């Protein structure tokens, strides 16, 4: 199998991994904050939060900020691993001379 077909096959698998869960899972995707709020209200209906948020962000903006945070974290981790791997390669080359 050529590299072109392997790449096409991997792209199709990634697309299926993204689309199939959205089609097969029925219901609302909720976050941990919403679940915790529900449990707290169930345990103590008179509970009052200690403070209120400074702003209320729409769900799309909140999701975008979460995705941005994840992307930045992945970038930092990838850069660090690449840097360490590069240093390891330079050290091995230097020691083999």
N, C-alpha and C positions, 0 to 999 in steps of 0.2 A: 504494500500500500504506500503510495507516495505521500510526501509531507503535505501537499495541498489537500488531499482527501482526509488526512488525519486532522488538519486544522478545521476543515468544514465539519467533520464529525464532532469535534470538540465544541465548536460553536453551536451546533444544533443541540448538543447535550446541555450546554449552559442555558440556552434559550428555554429548553424544556424544564430545567430546574427552576427557572424564574416563573414561567407561566403556569405550569401544572399546579403548584400549591395554591395560586390565586384562584384557579378554576375549581379545584376540588374541595377547598376548605370553605365551608359556609359559616358566616358569623362575623362578628366584629373583632378586629384586632385591638386589644387593649393593652395598656402598659402596666407596669408594676405599681405606679402611683395610683391609678384608678382602682386596682385590686386592693391595695392597702387601705385606701379611703373607704371602700365598701366594707371591709372586715372591721375597721375601727368603728364605723357607724353602727354596724351590727352588734358589736360588743358593748359600746357605750353610745346610745343615741343622743345624749346630751353633750357630747364632746365638742369643744370649740377649739379650732386651730390657734396656735400661739401667735401666728402672724399671717398676713396675707401677702401674696406675690406683688411685686412692684408693678408688673404689667401682666396682662393676660394675652398670651400669644395664640394665634389660630393654630389648629392642629397641623396644617401643612408647614407652617414656619417652624413649629416645634420639631417636626419630623426632619425637616431640612437641616436644622441645627444639630440634631442628633447624628444624622448621616455625615455632616461636615466634621463633627468631632471624631467619628469613627474613621473617616478618611485621613484626617490629620494624624491620628494615632497609628494607623497602618503605615502611613508614610514615614513617620519617625522610627517605627520598629523596622521597616524595610531598609531605611537608610542606615540605621545602626548595625543591622546584621550584615549589610553589604560592606560597610566600612570595616567591621571586624574581620570579615572574610578576606577582604583585600589586604588588610594588615597581616593576616595569617599567611597569605600567599607570598607577600614581600619577605616576611621573616623566613619562610621555607626556602625561597630563592637565595636569600643572603647567606643562610646557613649551609646551603649545598655548595657554595663556591669555595 
